[in-house]
Structures are given as structure tokens and as C-alpha cells.
Amino acid sequence: RPVMLAGLGVACVGLLIFAFAESAAWLYGARAVQGLAGGMISGAATAALVELDPGDDRRRAAMFAGLAQAGGSAAGPLLAGVLAEWAPDPRQLPFLVGLGLTVAAAAATLTLSEPHREREPWRIQWPRVPREILGGFARVSLTAATVWATVALFLSIVPLYAESFGETRNLAVLAAVAALALLASPATQVVAQRRNPSVRLSQAVGLTILASGLVLLVLAAPLRSLGLVVAGSLAAGIGHGLGFLNAQQELNEIAPAERRGEVTA
């Protein structure tokens, strides 16, 4: 809980820098601060979902972690697109609204219970991966890095890509196109969670579908087809959902319980 609260505090700083940015250098600084916040929160929050699950269901905890990260990443551009298109002060208001939501999340975090364990003295240490799980850790990390790098591409470049086709300049619509992959991911995770297939096979299938989405994105440019962009986004989202859910579940299973937050981070 202290780590998550600290991360949310750092996230507030990043949002304030965004809101009052006066140059591109400010934007780079804000993104760096946001990256620090995400790194602080994600590992601790994912470990907390496993530890607080009443049935110690690691697949369900992995699904909730995926839903939170993918769903939250989709909600951001959707809300910001609507505010930037139709609300006043589009360069500040989306970040100030995000700031209010982050403060609310910090207040909710204060209500969480800490797992019962022997209290250790406060110390700072570099995160380490136990030697016995290095092979599995490297594989699931590669899967997670690939699926998140791909959806980052959809969030960052695809709106301009779609706008270049000349069909729309509406920021809310372009934001929806950007968020489509991350909307497809949670839906896929909910369906996949019910089937409980092999985590390694599911990661391979997810990466294959993800690759097909990138192929569609490449084909969309010469054909100037917004439909292919949408289809590529959906395929990438499905691949992301399968790949990340099963990578996170495998990591939950192989990481020692007392090191889960550290290894996930």
C-alpha cells in the first residue's frame, strides 16, 4: 500500500506537469514521471490482487490485473478525446480531470488492507529475479513487452494514421480508434479466463493474432482504409488480451509468494 500511494503521488506530479506544460521538453519530462509512477504502482498492485484474492485464484488475479491495465489505458484516451473535442481548455482539462481521478484512487487505496506478515524494517533494494525462474521470467517478459509495445503503437501513432486518410478530424472519434485495441483486450481476457487453456500455448496464439493485426495496419496505408485500421486494432487487442493474461498468470505461478511484487515490477 505505501508503494502504491507513493506511485499515485508521483502520477499526480506528472499530470500537473502535463497540464501546465509550455514546451515539448515539459511533455518529455511528464512522460518520464508517468513512467516512474506506472513502474511503482503496477508491480505492487498486481501482487496485491493475488494476495487479497479470497480463493488464492492466480488466474483470476491475473485477469483482474489485465482488465485494470488494459481497461484503464483505454478509458484514458476515450475520456480525454471527448474532453478535448467538446469541453473547454482542451490542453489542460483532460489532465486536471485525470488528476482528480488519481487523487480519488489514492483515497481508495488507503482503505485496502495489508496482508498479514511479519513486519520487516523499511529498506530500499534493487528488484531481483530469483535465479531458478530466470528462463520462464525472460519468456513471459518478452511476451508482455511485445503486446504492450504493440498497443502503445496503436495509442500513439494510429490516431494520426487514421486522420491522414481524411475521413475524420474529430478527436473523440480518433481517440476511440486508438482505444479500440485496448477495449478488445479486456473482453478477450474475460472469455479466455473461463476456458483455462495452456498458458504457453495461449501466449503463442495471442502473439500470432497480434502479428496479423500489425499486417492489417500495414496494408491499411496503401489502401487508405479506415476499416483495415479498425480490423487491425481488434486483432491486436485480441492478441494482447490472450498474450498478457497468460503471461501474467504464468508469472504469478512461478514467482515466489514473498517476491511476487518485486518480480512483477
Salt bridges, closest charged atoms under 4 A:
GLU51 OE2 - ARG117 NH2 2.87
ASP53 OD1 - ARG60 NH2 2.66
GLU120 OE1 - ARG123 NH1 3.08
GLU163 OE2 - ARG169 NH1 3.12
GLU250 OE2 - ARG139 NH2 2.68
GLU250 OE2 - ARG200 NE 3.65
GLU262 OE1 - ARG259 NE 2.76
